[in-house]
């Protein structure tokens, strides 16, 4: 199967080729024709499944068939839970749009930064990617109109609801026209998401892409048993032992993330922190430096566990374990994405052993545990 068999126009397939995309992923094979037919769609898919391109490509084709608007009423709205996912969707959109016969103006808007520059750039936007709170602010200031939306995408609906955006989402839906195409993606289908789909979607095409054994098979997982006092030195030894081009380290608190970065930098390992206490500008800069290879190590809290697409990331390190097995899956899922191989290493203190056993049991996969004193020895 290739993209040309999915009903996409020559302009879109040429754009896909020039953007260095090859064969479509399963979710794209099922979603693109349905969206092109303007059907409502429910997609249940894990992170890294290719869902963003699955809805962006057919939406771009629909927009390309019409003239660009010269007003502040947007025809397509994508609602996302986080700033990071908004930027990711905007990046994917721009990657395809720049090769099209005419420029389709897209834009991501989110809180944490000044609203005025966003207001000034909204004129003529055809595809708006927004977090709920900032969108309501912009509509309230009459900087953008949503009463003529013909396509609504709700991405990571479970996280939108879990982050407490229910009231904002209901308010936004009241502002939209009754007749529109609705596309909803979610990693899980709990009671709240199911209720939302029943109210939002009309005779939807349903797609489900499962994550095999709850964790990507391409990820090589291992764990080292370390003493609490030796965790920092062991992390530095581990980082220096390999030639990984990029390393994403997860800590469970902002304070720990900052402390780890300080110790790494003090010992000659360039690292940068990424967490909720950083300004949006600082977070954007941190990600840009990490993605471009200017900074080798990014130390993050679970803010980065979902919604950030770092292509071909070779290594994830759990400096501390997350609270839930589900968060563990999201963390290690930053590597081994879309068919690529990856490695995930966890540093486990004796106090964390029981929790790590619970995570492995829920995951359905047991991870080889190596004692720190055996680090560096040949392992078969």
N, C-alpha and C positions, 0 to 999 in steps of 0.2 A: 504493500500500500504506500502511495506517495501523496503529497499534498494536492497535486493536480486532480486526483480522483475524488476529492472531497467536495467539489462544487465551487472551489475558489476561482476567481477570475485570473487570467494571465498576468494582470498587473500585480495581484497578490502573490501568486506563485513565484513570479520573478523577484519580488521583494523578499520572500522567504529564502530563496536561493542566495541572494546577495547578502542576507543577514546570517548566512552560514548555518541555516537549519537544514537538516537532511530529512529523515523519515519521521512522520508524525508519531506521537505517543498514543497509547490506546484511548486516553480520554479525549484527545484531539480528534481521533477518527470518529468517535461517537458524537461529540458535542458540536463540531463545526457544521455538519449538514443540518442538524436540528436548529441551530441558531440562525443559519442562513434561511431556513424556512419560517423564521420568526416565531418559532414555538417557545413557550416557557420551558425552562430547563432546571432540573435539580441534579446537581453533581456532588456526589460524596466521594471525596478523593483525599489521600494523604498529601502532606507537603512534599514538594519535589516531583509531582506527577505531570507537570506541564499544563496545569489548568489555566494559567494566565494567557498563554498563547491560544488556548482553546476557545476563549471568548473574545480576545482582542482581534484576532484575524477576521472572523466573520463580521464583527462590528465595523472594522475599518472598511471592509468591502461595501457595506451598506452606506457608510458615510461618503465613500468615494463616488457613489452613484448620484450624489446630490451636490449642489453648489454650497460652498462654505457660507455659514451664516455671518451676517455683519451686525450682530447684536449681542446682548448679554444673556440670551436664552440658550441654554445648552440642550442638545438633543440626546446625549448619552451621559448617564451618571453611573459611576462605579463607587460604591461605598465600601470602605475598608476599615478595620479596627485600629490600625497603627500607622504612624508616620512612615515607618520603615517599609511596610507593605505598599503604602501609597507611592513611595519613591521607586520601589521595585516595579510596580505595574506601569508607572510612567516611563521607566527605562525600557521595558519591553515594548511598549507602544511606540516610543521614539525610534527604537531599533528597526521596526518594520516600516513606520511611516516615512522615514527619510528617503526610502527608495521608491515611493509611490509617485504617480504622475503629477499629483498636486499635494502640497503640504496640508496635512490634517493637523490642526492645532489641538494639542492635548496639554493638560496641566494637572499637577497634583497640589492640593491645598490641605493644610493640616495646622494644628495649633503648635504653640511653643516658639513661634516666630512672629514677626510683625505682620499684621493683617493688611496694611496699606499697600505694600508691593504686590501682594496677591490680588487685591482689588483692581489695581491698575492694569494687570495683565489678563484679566478675565474676558475682555471684549473679543468675540470671535472664537472662543473655545468651543470645540465640537465634542470633545471627550474629556469629561471632568472626573478626576479621581479625588475622593474627599473622605476625610474622617468626619464622623457625624457632628461633633461639636463645632468645628470650624465651618462646616457647610451651613449650619443654622445661623451662625454669626454673619456669614456673607449674604445669605438670603435676607436676614433681618436688616442689613444695611443696603439692600437693593443693589448689591454689586453683581448678583447673578440671579437669573430666573430659572426655575425648574418646572414651571407649569406646562412646558411643551416637550418634556422628556418622552422619547419613544422607546428607549431601551434602558432598563435599570439592571445593574449587576450588584449583587450583594456577595462580596467575597469574604471567606472565613466567617460565615454567619454565626457559628458557634462561639467564636472569640468575640465578635461584636456584642453578643448577648452576655457572655461571661464577664466582659469588662464593664458592664453596667450601662450600656448605651440603649437599653430598651425604650425608654421614654423619648430619647432623641430620635431613634429610628421611627417610632410611631408618628412623631411630629413631622418628620420628613415625608413619610408615606402619605400623610394627609395633604401635603402640598403638591403631590404629583398628579398628573392626569390619570383618570381611571383606565383609559385604554392605552396600554403599553406592553412591551415584551419584558418579562421578568426572568432573570437568570440568577440562580442561587447556588453557591458552592459552600460546602462545609466539610470539615474533617470528620465530624461525628454527627450522629443523629440522636440527640437526646430529646426529652419531652418538650423543652422550650423551642428547639429548632423545628421539631415536627409541627408544633402549633403554628409557628411562623410560616412554614411552607404551605399549610392548609389555607391560611388567610391570604397569602401572597400569590401563590402559583395557580394557574388555571390549566388543567389537563396537561401537566408537564411531561416532557420526556425525562425519564430518570436514568441516571448513569451512576454506577458504583465501581470504583477502582480500589481494590483491596491492597493493603500493604502486607506482603507475605511474612507470616510469623511475627507480625507487629514490628519488624525491623528489616531494613534493606539487607539482602543477602550479600551485597557487594562490600559491606562494611566489615573489616577485620577488627574484632573487639578483643581487648585484653585489659587486665587490671593488675596493678601493683599494690601489694600490701606494704604500707609505709607507716612509720611512727609519726605522731602529730608534729613533733619538733623537727623532723627531717623532711616534711612535705615540701617546703620552699626550696631547700637545696636539691632535693630529688627532682623537682620540676625543672630547675635550671640544668641539671645534669641530663635529663631526658631531652630537653630542647636542643642542647648542644651535641647530642649523640647522633642526630640525623640531619639530613639535608632537605627537610620539608620546606617548601617555599613559603607556605602560609600555615599558621597554627592558630586555631581558635580555642581559647581556654575559657571554661565556664567556672565562675564562682557563684556562691549562693547569696552574697550580699554586696552592696555597694562598697562598704568599708573593706571587705576582703579583696575585691577587684582592684581597688586603688592601692592597697598594700602590696599585692602581687606585682602590679605594674612598677611600683617604686623599687621593689627588690630586684626585679628583672633588669630594669634600666641601670641600677646601681652596679650590677654585675655584668654590664656590657651587652645585654640583650635588648634590642630596641622593641618596645612594647607600648601599647596605648589602650586606655580603658574605654568601655562602651557601656553606659548604664543610664538610668532615668534621671540621675542628678546632673547629668551633662546637658548643656543647652542644645537645642536642635542643630545649631551651627557646628558645635563641637562634635556631635554624634555623626553628622553628615561628613565632616572632615575626617573623623576616625575611620569610618567605613571606606571613604574614598582612598585614603592612604593604604588601608589594608587590602582592598581589592586591586589596587595598582601595584602592590608589592613594595611600596615605599616603607611600610612598617610590616615586619614579619609576623608579629604576635599581637592578636587582639584579645584582650581579657574582658569578658562580658558577663553580665547577669542574665537571667532568663528572658529579659526583654528581647534578646537576640535569638531566642530558640525557635521562633516562628516568624515568617514574613520576610526573611532576608535570604536572598538567593546569591550565594557566592560560588560561582562556577568552578568545578574541579578543585574544591578545597580538599587537601590531602589528609589533614589530621585535626581531630577534635580531642581535647583533653578535658576531662571532668576533674578539676582541682578539688571540687567538693561535689557531692551528690545532690541532685535536686530532691524536692520533697516527694514527688510522685513518680511512679514508673512511666506515666504518660509524658511527663516533662523530660525524662531521660531519653525517650524515643525521639522527641522533638529536637533535643540537643544533638544527639549523634546523627540525626537526619540532616544536619547541615553539610555532612560529607556523604559520599556515595550516592549523589543525586543523579537521577535520570540516566542510570546505566553506568556511571563512572564508578571506579573503585575508590575506597576510602578507608581510613583507619581511625578508630576511637579508643582512647586509653583513659582509664579511670584510676585515680589515686585513692586508695581505700585505707583508712585507719582502722584499728581494731574496733573502735566504737561504731564505725559505719558498716561493719561486716553483716550484721543482721539485716539492715535496711537494703544493702546491696543484694542479699539473697532474695528478699521480697521482690526487688526490681527484676531480677533474673527470672524468677518464677512467673511473674506477670507477663514478661516479655516472651517466655517460652523458649529461652535460649540461655545456656550456661556459658559463662565467660571464663577463660583460663586465668587463674590467679597466680602471680609470680611474686615471691618475696623480694623486697628491695635489695637484699644482699646478693641475689642472683641476677640482678640487672646487668645486662651486657654479655651474659653467657649465651652460648649458642642454644637456641630453642628449636625443637623440631615439632 
